[in-house]
């Protein structure tokens, strides 16, 4: 099921160059492949951290995770109706 996230946790952004992103995702072959194939030399990317979760993202898409609770409820209801 995953680890529950605090109802209103904020994500923090880190701007990083390719070598920093590769170190951050050293144990994730999929992310490494994306970084190496899609990030041109000399460019930067952003990684967002929310609790223990870290991911590459252009975000932020929501001010905090409190807004995601409503979207999750809709997705769960849609699945139940199918």
Residue pairs with C-beta under 8 A, 6 or more apart in sequence:
3 51
3 52
3 53
5 50
5 51
5 53
5 65
6 51
6 65
7 65
7 66
7 69
8 64
8 65
8 66
9 50
9 51
9 64
9 65
10 50
10 63
10 64
10 65
11 48
11 49
11 50
11 59
11 60
11 64
11 65
12 48
12 49
12 50
13 46
13 47
13 48
13 59
13 60
14 46
14 47
14 48
14 49
15 44
15 45
15 46
16 24
16 44
16 45
16 46
16 47
17 42
17 43
17 44
18 35
18 36
18 39
18 41
18 43
18 45
21 31
21 35
21 39
21 45
21 47
21 56
22 32
22 35
22 36
24 47
24 54
25 31
25 32
25 35
25 56
26 32
31 56
34 56
35 45
35 56
39 45
45 56
46 56
46 57
46 58
46 59
47 54
47 55
47 56
47 57
48 54
48 55
48 57
48 59
48 60
50 65
62 68
